[in-house]
Amino acid sequence: MVIFGGNGVGRMLAAIAAALFIRVVSGPGPKLLTGNNGSDDEIEDDTAASDGEEVPVSGKVPPVSIRWSNITCSLDDKSGKTVRFLLNDVCGEAKAGRLLAIMGPSGSGKTTLLNVLAGQLAASPRLRLRGRLYVNGQQKSNKSYKIAYVRQEDLFFSQLKVRETLSLAAVLQLPDLSPEDRDEYVNNLMFRLGLVSCADSNVGDAKVRGISGGEKKRLSLACELIASPSVIFADEPTTGLDAFQAEKVMETLRQLAQDGHTVICSIHQPRGSIYAKFDDIVLLSEGSVVYTGPAYEEPLTYFANLGYRCPSHVNPAEFLADLISIDYSSPESVYSSRKRIDELVEAFSRDASGIFFLSPATAGDNVKVPSRFQRRSVIKHKGRWWKQFWLLLKRAWMQASRDGPTNKVRTRMSIASAIIFGSVFWRMGRSQTSIQDRMGLLQVAAINTAMAALTKTVSVFPKEREIISRERAKGLYALGPYLSSKLLAEIPVGAAFPLLFGAILYPMARLHPTISRFGKFCGIVTVESFAASAMGLTVGAMAPTTEAAMALGPSLMTVFLVFGGYYVNAENTPVIFRWIPRVSLIRWAFQGLCINEFSGLEFEKLQSFDIETGEQVLDRLSFGGSRIRESLLAQGRILLFWYGTTFLLLKNNKPKYMQLEPPLQLQPLE
């Protein structure tokens, strides 16, 4: 924590906080390197074009076929003993121009296999991952092709329109294209994915009505397709969609496969018309392969030869799902279904050579990816810091200014709070009892402002953090331009609510009646609001979910509230806690408001021991001799500290993924 005192240590730590902020706003643009352990300016890039190379906007992509064998993923407990196998000796192949579906019941390992193939299985010390992965017949340790990963949850900036979302993504991912070429590319992409009809509609979210779930899924595909990836991964793309929208999404994936992309998706139990669109399937049950190969009639024939015939007029996908699922309705059904699955796994393992293609690579498999499409090991973007900043500033401003529901709620709350507080503390006079009333009003004003700004930020930023993490994983921009643009874009909107609150409360309570004092009052609560928002960013960067952030943020603010200068005098604070008042934004706001209100104020004196001047009140609060400027500077240092902390947290919380190790070699028996 930073100690904002007047001593040398406080000034030194304040300088450190300022240095962190300067690092945020003036850091270089991204210098993109492969690997997972680079710094913020060395971000892994799966989609950006190499220097001097044009991104293919014609829709043609280099063909990529992927083979995998002996993929085993086990989960260990804390003692190091194996708990269970998430994947057990899995094999398969995804060919260019074909749609591969990974099917199986819940918990069968579909998403785990998809993440392994995409190289995005989250690292964990309890996981063990082994196997072989071949790209165009050659074993690869690093990707030399571009991939797209469409996740189950579609995350966007809700206030942007579909066309704006794609245009901004195109500018970030295709910076070397001319504006005319980018616009044409975006229009073609929207037409290709059926987004023309909703191009000028807001994306929306749970609070704001926007496009449908199917259109959001296709928008996710469009954003991923901007960089012309060779391989497209989609994790259960039909989840949460109705039958019609699910059909449209899968038709889009099939069309992408026909255009030359290698498309791999996981899916739970598709309807018959969707199953008919698959070219190949992989059937998983409890992490083991039951079948892999061509889809539709071939698996039915294969299982019929094993004694399991699909009845007429039954959806083949439903038949296959029932065949490889465990029936938990009774102990007998569990035993029989598990025995059936074990037999199917053993049968596939025995007959795999006749069904699957695990033979050595043929000449046709060794398709060389053209060098202009390969990802360079080092991708540098020089001189683009300001371009990224202005682009992100535009996006942040559109999101902040158009967020009607949130802004309306904050406006109503500001007005309601001001009216309630103004009514309770209506036209305070200069009596002795008004001294306590004034201090109470200034304290609740500081608390209300801080809590409102903090709650708004922690309720929004965790979800935005996920979007930022995905975009940074692609190497689209650095943290410096993002945080700087976010701070600047939210100043006009963020300042409006404290100003509205002060404009109503100040005359109702009849605080120190001068224009300059009113301006200082509004300035203090506005700076406090920004500092609380910066603190909310740090909480949102630390907390894993929005719910956790909503629980952590107010709890942390409560500590600052207790040491806010009203409940505990700074001189009476225990030694081990004396640093808390110095970092409490509520305390500094309260101090500034008290100095602004009580300086030069005189009260009615009825008894010899009564307080006569406001300076006496400030002395009793331990604020004597202080200035408003000190409070504003302290809150500015707090703001810089929280922004710098947020920068460090986001920089160091880059996702890390498991590396595929070669399978263990069995020692021959002597």
ABEGO torsion letter per residue (X at the ends): XBBBBABAAAAAAAAAAAAAAAAAAABBBBBBBBEAABBAABBBBAABBBBGBBBBAAGBBBBBBBBBBGBBBBBBBAAGBBABBABBGBBEBBBBGBBBBBBEBBGAGAAAAAAAAAGABBBBAABBBBEBBBBGGBBBABBABBBBBBBABBBBBAABBAAAAAAAAAAAABAABBAAAAAAAAAAAAAAAGAAAAAABBAEBAABBBBBAAAAAAAAAAAAAAAGBABBBBBGAABGBBAAAAAAAAAAAAAAAAAGBBBBBBBABBBAAAAAABABBBBBBGGBBABBEBBEAAAAAAAAAAGBBBBBGBBAAAAAAAAABBBAABAAAAAAAAAAAAAAAAAAAAAAAAABBABBBBAAABBBBBAAABBBABBBBBGAAAAAAAAAAAAAAAAAAABAAAAAAAAAAAAAAAAAAAAAABGBBABAAAAAAAAAAAAAAAAAAAAAAAAAAAAAAAAAAAAAAAAAAAGABBAAAAAAAAAAAAAAAAAAAAAAAAAAAAAAAGBBBBAAAAAAAAAAAAAAAAAAAAAAAAAAAABABAAAAAAAAAAAAAAAAAAAGAABBAAABBAAAAAAAAABAAAAAAAAAAAAAABGBBBBBABAABBABAAAAAAAAGABGBBAAAAAAAAAAAAAAAAAAAAAAAAAABBBBBBBBBBBBBBBBX
